[in-house]
């Protein structure tokens, strides 16, 4: 008898308990060798006082089983609550999010029959780091963090996935024409790694036109890899274009732990009505079965699900003019068709499918020669740029021995001093760039003590410093962006 694999299950919120029950019943009927243990996370945990939405005993289960099937979660709005989905992915190192988006037209309506795209989304960094601050009366900030190891892991994962699954092309999507350093790094790493996979076509597309083409010409894509936020948006677009976000499953892969969940949310408006589509979570469970080596069971479940669609049974979201069936009735129909294969759709074949690869270890690069040459000081002020520049220069005069010279002032990234124009709209948030110069006004390295002394001068001058960012070069290359118009 096959040993049962420990599995942590969270039914989740909203429609979660209904679709989780349906999914577990189908897998059990198909002969899945799993030993579920159940945890309570999400809305109920938040109400019980767990601000993260997950109690300690749930973490202990996840770290013990290393395998997680999760229903959709509701994160309370406001009040400082963090997204539980993001917390779990980051805490467990689930760096790769894999979302296959396949068209099942005409049984699930789609304008693009034959669509078969896999979105590989970086899952831990980017804006989803969740580092946000209110800095002035008018300005809020969210930090976008992109790391070289993070880029290397997800890009290599995308190529490894494409190679092992018989795919032909990997497309990278970023906005590096605007975010030249963060998205630029992601694109640069993609270009570095692509030559290691000569049998695969590699291309880069700017995210805006890439998303448009994914929505209108999805068959020109195969595997798409992108940073976190773009990947989140792209995967929903692709799932909806394929037929319905309710059909899309996903895998979250780390070094030796994996989580499987539907793409859609908890849909509290239809919870308890028995109309939810369990297909997204079921397809996630199919990916999970392949991941743990139960490919034959995955194949039986997937083919029974396809046969159910072919027989015209569908929940309300994809029924169209057909009479919809309930969540439970749909699950019963899939169970009844276990052992059948579809006649119109291509049958699922997983028995020789490769396991989703785990994390690729990244060798840390030799540290660069880092030199601090100045500082960006961010100020909260209600003044015109010329007045602010005068105040700064009065607080911090550059004498004949050199010092930290005011180079420019920007507002929302646009240079407004020197030589700004009155048409530029300004808020109360200013970036003031000061660069260390010698007696001849040539750039020079700056000492930490000079930066500390500068802040003291600005404080005594009555200026409201919000934060600072050091200006550094790395092996002589600037580690900071120019202002628009600089």
N, C-alpha and C positions, 0 to 999 in steps of 0.2 A: 504494500500500500504506500502511495506517495505521501511523504511527510508534508504536513500542512505548513504553509509559510505564514509567520506572524504578520498581521496587517493592522495598522491603526486606522480606524474609521471615525470620521466626524460627519454626522448627518447635516450639520449646518443649520441655517435659518431659512425662513420663508418656505419656498418649495423644496428645500433641501431634504427634509425627512421623507417626503414622498418619492423623490427621484432616487434617493439613496436606497430606500427599501426595494424599489423596483430593480435597481441595478444588482443589488446583492442577491435577490431571488433568482435572477437570470443566471448570474455566475454560479450560484450553488447548483442550480438545475443542470448546468452545462458540465459540472464536475470539477470546478476550480478547487484546487487544494490550498485553501486559505483558512487561517485561524483569526478571524476579526476580533479586535478588542476596541471598545467604543470609548470615545472621549467627548466631553462637552466643551465646545469653544464658541466664540462669537457672541451673539446678542445676550444670551443667558449669562455667560461668563462676565461680560461687561456689567450687567445688572448686579452681579454678585460681588462687584468691587474690583475686578481684575481689569485695570486700565488698558492692559495689552490685549485683552480679549481671550487669553489663554492661561489657565492655571498651571501650577508647577507639575502636577501629576500628569497633565497632558504632554508636557515637554518630556517627561520621563518615559512615557509610552513611545513617543516618536523616536527618541534616541535609542530605545531598546529594539523596536521592530525595524527601523530604517526604511519603512514603506508606509505610505500614507494615501488613503483615498478620502478626499475631502469634498463635502457638499458646499454649495455657495454660502457665503457669510455676509451678514449685514453689519457694517461698521456704523455706529451712531454718528450723526452729523454734529460737527462742532465739539466744544467741550474738551478739546485737547486729545481726543481719541485718535490713535494711529491706526492705519489700515492693517488688519490682522494678516491679510494675504501677503502684503509686502514684508511684514515682520517675520513670518514663517520662512519665506523664501530667503531672506537675508540672514536670519539667525542660523539656518541649517545649511547655508552655502549652496542653495539651489540656483546656480548661476545661469542655467540654460532653460528657456521656456520654449517648448516645441509644440506648434499648433498646426496639424494637417487640416487643410481646407479643401474638401472634395465635393464636387457637384454630383447630386443624385437626381438630376432632372431626367424625365419630366415629373417624377413622383414627388420630389421636393422641388417646387418651382424655382428655376434659375434661368437667366438669359444666357448662361455660359456653360452649356453641357460639355463635359469632358475636362472641366477645370480640375486641376490637381496640383495645389501649391502648398508648400510647407513653410511657415513663418518660424524662423529661429530668432528669438528675442533675448537680448541680454537682460538679465533678471535681477541684478543686485544694485546697480549704481545709476548714473544719470540723474535726472531731477527727482527720481524716486528715492534718493537718499533722504528726502524729506527734511532737509535743513533749510528752514525758513525763518525770517526775522521781519518784524516791522521796524523800520529804521527812522522814519520821520512821520509827520502828520499825514503825508501824502503818498509815501513810498513803502512798498513791501518787497522783500527779496527772497528768491529761491535759488539755492546754489546748485549748479549742474556739475557733478563730479564724474569725470571719465578717467579711468586708469589704464596704463599700458597692460598690466597683467589681465585686467578685466576684458580688454579688447582682444588680447591674444587668445584667451580661453574660449570666448564665444565665437570668434571668427574661425579658429581651428575646429571647434565643435561643428560648425555649419559645414565645413568642407568634409570632415570625417563622416558626418551624417549623410551628405550627398554621395560620397564614395561608397559607403557601406550599404546604402539603400538603392543603388543603381540609378541615381539621378544624373542629370547631364550638365546643370548650370547652377552657379551660386551668384546671386545678385546682392550687392551691398547698397543700402539706402541710408544717406545722411544728409545733413544740411551744411556741409563744410564750405560752401561758398559764403556763408555768413559766420558760422561759428568755426573759424579756421583752426583754432587750437584744440577744442574738445572733439568736435565731429571730425576735424582734420586728422586727429590722432587715430580715430576709429578707421577712417578711410586709408590712412597710411599703413596701418597694421594689416588691413585687408590686402593691400597691394604687396606687402612683404610676404605674406603667407601663400597667396594664390599660386605662385610658381611652383610650390611644392606639390601641387595637384594638377599636373599638366593635362590629364585626361578630362578635366572639368573646365567648362567655359566660365570665366569670371568677368563680371561687369559691375560698374558703379553707376548709380543713378541718383540725382538729387531727389530728396524725399517727396517734394510736392508733386513733381511730374510723375515720379514713381508711383505714388499713391493713386494718382489719376489713371495711370495705365493699368494698375492692378484692378481698379474698379471697372475699367472698360475693355481691357485686353488681357485678362488674367492668364490666358494660355501661353503668353510669351514668357512667363516666369515659371520657375521650378522650385528652388530653395531660395528664400530671401532672408538675409541676416541684417539686423539693425540694432542700434542702441535701444534702451528700455522703453522710453515714451513712444518713440515712433513704432516700435514693434507691437506695443499694446494697441495702438490705433490701427496699424496695418492688419493685425490678426482679426480684429472685429470687422474691418472692411471686407477682408477676404472671406471670412465665414459667412457674412451676410450676402455677398455676391454669389457664393457657392450655393446658397439656398436658404439657410437660416442659421443664425448664431446659436439656436437651440440644438443644432446637430453637431457642434464643434467640441471636440475634446482637447485636452492639453496635457503635456508632461512637463514636470519641473525637475531637472536633473542636476544632482551634485556629484561629489566624488564617490560616495558610497551610500547615498540616501536619495530617495525620489518621492515626489508627491504628484498625484494625478487628480485633476479637477476639470469640471466643465468650464468653458469660456464665459458663459453667461452669468448673470447675477442671481440674487435670491428671490427676485420677483414677488415681493410681499403682497402685491395687489391680487395675485391669483392663488396665493398659498391657501391650502385647505379645500380648494374647489375640485381637486382631482383632475385638472386639465393640463398639468405641466408635462412637458416632453422630457423623458428621461434619457434621450438619445445622447446628449452631450456628455453626461456622466458615464453612460454605458460605453461610449467610444473611448473615453479616458481609461475606463477599466480594461478595455481591450488592449490599449497600449501598455497598461500595467502588467497584464498577463504575459505579454510578449517579453517585457522587461525582466520578469522573474522566471522566464524559461518555460512558461506554460502556453506555448504557441499553438498547440493543437486545440486547446480550450478556447483561446482567443479567436481562432479561425471559426470554430463552431458558433460562437456567440455572434461574431460579425456577419457570417453568412445567414444565420437565422434572422438577424435584424434586417438584412437586405431583402430576404424573402418576405418578411412582414411588410416592408414598404411596397414591394412589388404586388402584393395582394391587396393593396389599396388601404391598408390600415394606417391611420395617422392621427396624431393628436391635433388639437385645435390650431396650433401655430402654423402647421404646414398642410392642413387638410384641404384648403381651398374650397371647392364646391362639393367635396366629399363629406359624408357624415363623420364627424370626429369621434374618436374613442377616448376613453378616460386613460389616465396614467396607468392605473392597475390593469385595465383591459389590454393596453398596448404591451405591457410587460408579459401578461399571460400569453398573448399572441406570439411573442418572441420565443417563449418557453415551448410552446406547442410546435414551433418550426425548427427546433434544435435538431440537427442532422440533415436539414435541407440545405441546398445551395441555390442561389438566385439563377434565374434564366436570362434576365435582361441585363442585369449588372454583371460586371466581371467579378467572379467569386474571389473572396479574400483568401490569400495564401500566406500564412505566417510560419509554417513549419520549419522553413530554412531562414527565417528573417533574423537579421542580426540584432543583438541586444543594443539598446541605446548606449552609446559610449559614455563613460564617466568623465570626470575632470581631467584635463590635460595640465600637467605641472608646467609652470612657466619659470624658466631660469631668469632670475633677477639680473638686469643689466648692470654693468659696472657703473657706479655713481659718476655723474657728470661733474665737471668743474663748475661749481655754482658760485656766482659772485653777486652780491647785493649792490645795486648801483643807485637805488632811490626808493621812493615810497609813494603809493597812492593813498592820500588821506581823504576820507569821505566825511563831508560836513552836512549838518542840518542847518539851513540858513534861509531867511527870506530877504535876499538882497539881489541886486543886479550883478552880473558877472564882473564888471569893471570894479564895482565897490568891493566885492569879495576878494578880488585879486589884490587890491590896494591894502586891505586889512591883513591879508596873508603876508604880504611883503613887509608891512610894518612890524608884524609880530616876528618875522623871521628874515631880517635883512641879510643879504649876501655881501660880506665884506671883502676886502682885498685878499684875504687868505682862502677864499672859497667858502663853500657851504652847500646847503640844499636849496637849489634855485627852482622857483616855480616855473614849470615848463608849459603847463596847460591846465585849463579847467573844462570839464565836460559836464553835461546834464543829460541823464538817460543815455550816456554813451556818445553824445554829439559834442564836438568841440565848440565852446561858446566864448573862450578866451585863450589866447589873443585872437583878434580879428574875427570875432563872432558876428552874426547878423541878427537884426532884431526880430526877424520872422520866426526864429527857433523858439518853440514853446518850452518853457522851463518849469520844473517843479521845485520843491524845497530840498532837493537831494543833489549834492555836488561832489564830483570826483576831482580832487586837486592833485596833480602829478608834480612831485618835487624830485629832482635828480641831483645827485652829488656832483659838484664841480670843483676843480682846483682853482688856483689864483688866476689862471688863464682861461677859465670857464670851460675846460675840457672835462668830460665825464671821468669819474674815478670811483673806486670802491668806497662804500660807506660803512662806517662802523656802527654796531648796534647801539652804542651809547649816543651817537648823534641822533638816531631816530627817537630814542627816549627823550633826549633833550628837546627835540622839535615838538613833541607832544606837550611838554611842559610849557613851552613858549606859546603854543596855540591856546592852551587852557588859560594861561594868564591873560591872554588877549581876548578872552571871552568867546572863543569859537567853540562850537558844539561838535566835537569829533565823534562820529558814529562808529567807525572802524578804520583799520588800515590794511593795506595789502603791499607786501614788499615787492619791489621790482628787481628781478634777478635775471642774470644771463646763465645759460647752461652750455658749457663748451663754447662760449662766445655768442650763442644765438639768443635773442630776446625771449624771455619766458613770459611775456605779457603782450596784450593786443594794443594797437594804436587806437586813438579815438576816431570816430567818424569825422572826417574833415581835417584830420591832423596831417 
